[in-house]
Amino acid sequence: MEETILVFSDSHGNASLMKQALDANPNADIIHLGDGIDDLSFLDTKGRQVYSVWGNFEGWLYPTASKKDAYEKVIEISGTRILMMHGHLRSVKSTMYAATLAAIEANADL
């Protein structure tokens, strides 16, 4: 069975576009990769699986609460292991090398 997953990142208070995507995909699970995960609280996510990690924005908002698993975590959906990250701690704007190594180390498929 095919599963639909919506992946969001960097919504920064723009929940309206996320709502449009959710309305168009009523059975989709949700992944939010940081910088706006609080936007999820403005959406009806009932009946959906929701996964999220922090981005650099959340790190600034909640500096005393930071934990490694807040920034990166491995989830499994339909037998596929997914390494979730915002990417700022792995310098993804410069290169994907560190993120790729992290995925290999985590034994992630995606």
Legacy VTK file of the C-alpha trace (Angstrom):
# vtk DataFile Version 3.0
C-alpha trace
ASCII
DATASET POLYDATA
POINTS 110 float
0.000 0.000 0.000
1.313 3.393 -0.982
1.540 6.017 1.733
1.479 9.771 1.241
3.799 11.892 3.357
3.841 15.671 3.288
7.221 17.169 4.140
7.369 20.754 5.368
10.266 22.934 6.433
10.899 26.612 7.070
7.205 27.523 7.254
8.033 30.432 9.608
4.415 31.259 10.485
2.865 30.524 7.093
0.459 27.774 8.093
-1.984 28.684 5.317
0.100 27.016 2.597
0.543 23.961 4.791
-3.243 23.847 5.295
-3.780 23.859 1.531
-1.452 20.869 1.156
-3.197 19.029 4.016
-6.635 19.728 2.545
-5.477 18.300 -0.802
-4.037 15.186 0.901
-6.481 14.223 3.669
-4.792 10.917 4.553
-1.176 12.060 4.428
1.190 11.830 7.344
3.233 14.922 8.178
6.940 15.560 8.574
8.125 19.047 9.570
11.875 19.599 9.360
12.092 22.679 11.542
11.922 26.448 11.455
8.232 26.710 12.125
7.121 23.494 13.834
4.800 25.572 16.045
2.804 26.214 12.847
1.500 22.655 13.192
-0.589 23.806 16.179
-2.707 25.921 13.788
-3.652 22.896 11.663
-6.113 20.058 12.118
-3.764 17.085 12.302
-6.244 14.650 13.873
-5.904 11.152 12.489
-2.487 11.872 11.005
0.916 10.758 12.154
3.027 13.874 12.780
6.817 13.890 13.065
9.010 16.925 13.610
12.515 18.074 14.429
13.850 21.461 15.375
15.635 23.820 13.054
17.938 26.660 14.016
14.854 28.858 14.613
13.537 26.547 17.371
17.013 26.424 18.879
16.876 30.200 19.294
13.309 30.107 20.647
13.958 27.317 23.178
17.697 27.524 23.955
17.548 25.853 27.366
15.566 22.875 26.077
17.908 21.809 23.281
18.638 18.092 23.016
20.289 16.118 20.261
17.103 14.194 19.421
15.262 17.483 19.014
17.413 18.263 15.959
17.767 14.827 14.355
15.802 11.617 14.661
15.189 8.435 12.738
11.611 7.377 12.126
10.183 4.417 10.263
7.207 4.680 7.941
5.981 1.614 6.059
9.298 -0.135 6.598
11.405 2.787 5.356
13.880 4.322 7.798
13.987 8.101 7.431
16.604 10.357 9.002
14.911 13.658 9.739
17.002 16.808 10.107
16.802 20.503 9.353
20.353 20.306 8.078
21.907 23.393 9.611
24.056 21.333 11.988
25.361 19.334 9.002
26.109 22.380 6.775
23.752 21.219 4.024
23.849 24.619 2.325
27.504 23.931 1.472
27.574 20.182 0.932
25.456 17.081 1.448
28.473 15.029 2.562
27.947 15.265 6.351
24.206 14.637 6.008
24.864 11.611 3.797
27.327 10.211 6.349
24.765 10.767 9.121
22.153 8.827 7.129
24.601 5.967 6.540
25.546 5.889 10.236
21.850 5.865 11.195
21.188 3.013 8.748
18.521 5.187 7.114
16.993 4.452 3.724
16.114 8.085 3.138
LINES 1 111
110 0 1 2 3 4 5 6 7 8 9 10 11 12 13 14 15 16 17 18 19 20 21 22 23 24 25 26 27 28 29 30 31 32 33 34 35 36 37 38 39 40 41 42 43 44 45 46 47 48 49 50 51 52 53 54 55 56 57 58 59 60 61 62 63 64 65 66 67 68 69 70 71 72 73 74 75 76 77 78 79 80 81 82 83 84 85 86 87 88 89 90 91 92 93 94 95 96 97 98 99 100 101 102 103 104 105 106 107 108 109
